[in-house]
Amino acid sequence: MPLIGGPIDVRGQVVISATRKSGLQAFAIGTAVSIVGGWLAVTYDLWRFKPFGWLYALPVALAMVGLGQAGTGVPFRDLAARWDSLKGWQRGVLGITILAVFSTLLFGILAAAIVSGVV
């Protein structure tokens, strides 16, 4: 039984679309560069260098775009048109759900960092 849904080819393997593959690749690259950048920032105290925050945001944004593209299977450039094609109530329900899930995730990570003494 495959863990990732999608069409299955004749050999019984799950077929992942090129859009999802490129999204996973962007997510992996953005995450790896973000982890290395975070390690460098903590090790060499780069947070005092003001442009570092802006530079650090780029791989994080790449990872977020990749995650969205891998999760939805829709290229990032087409996502707004797909969102606008939803009915108003669908956008409302989906928007509130996305906000709730990521707020819970963010505050959960923050609480774990506070409890563990990292922050």
N, C-alpha and C positions, 0 to 999 in steps of 0.2 A: 504494500500500500504506500503510495508516494506521500511525502509530507507536504510538498508544494503542489497545489492544484494546477490543472492545465491539461491541454490535450496530450494524449498518449500516442506514441508512434507504434509501428508494427512490432518493435522489439519489446514493448511494454515500458519504455522509458518516457518520463515526463518531458515534454518539449517546452522549453522556456523561450519566449519571444526575444528578438533582438533588442527590443526596447527595454525589457526587464533585465537582460544581460548587461546592457550599457548602464542601466541604473545601478545594478549591483557593483559594477566596476567603478563607477563614479563614487558610490558610497564607500567602497573599500579604500580607494585612493584618498578621498577626503578625510576619512576616519584615521588612516595611517598618518597622513601629514599633520592632522590635528593633534594626535597623540605625541608625535615627535616634537611638534611646536610647543605643546604644553609642557613636555619634559624639559625642553630647552629654556622655556620661560621660567620655570621653577628653579632649575639648576643654575642659570646665569642671571637671574633676576631681571629678565627682559621687560617686565611689566612697566618699569620706569621709562622705557623708551616708548614715547607716545604712539608713533606709527605702528608699533607691533600689534596693538589691539585690532587695528584695521586690517593688517596683513593676516592676522590669525583668523579673522572672520571669513576670509575667502575659502579656505579648505572646509570650514564648518558649513558654509553655505553650499559648497559642492556636495558634501555628504548629505545634507538635507534634501537637495534636489535629487540626488541619486536614490535616496530612500523613498521619496515620493514617486519617482518614476518606476522604481522596482515594485513598489506596492500597488500602484494603480495600473501599470502596464500602458500608460499613456505618456507620450513624449512631453517634456516640460513645456515646450512652446505651444502645445495644443490643450494644455490643462485648463486654461482660462475659458476657452470656448466650450469645453465639455462641462465645466462648472456652470457657466451661464445658461447652458441648455437644460439644466435641471429646473424643476418647478420651484416656486418660492418656498413652499413648506419643506421640500426635500433639502434645499440649501440650508434652511434653518435647522432642521434636525441633524443633518450631517455636520454642519458647522459647530453646533453646540457639542455634539459627540466628540469631534476632533479636539475642541478646546478642553473638554473635560478629561479626555484621555491624556493629552500631553501636559495639562496642568497637574494632574495626579502624578504623572511620571516625574515631572520637574520637581515638585514639592517632596516627593518620596526620596529622590536622590539628594535633595538639599537636607532633608531630615536625617537621612543616613549619614551624610557628611558631618552634620552637627553632632549626632550621637557618637560617632566614631572619633570625634576630636579633630577632624581634618580642617573644619572651619571654626 
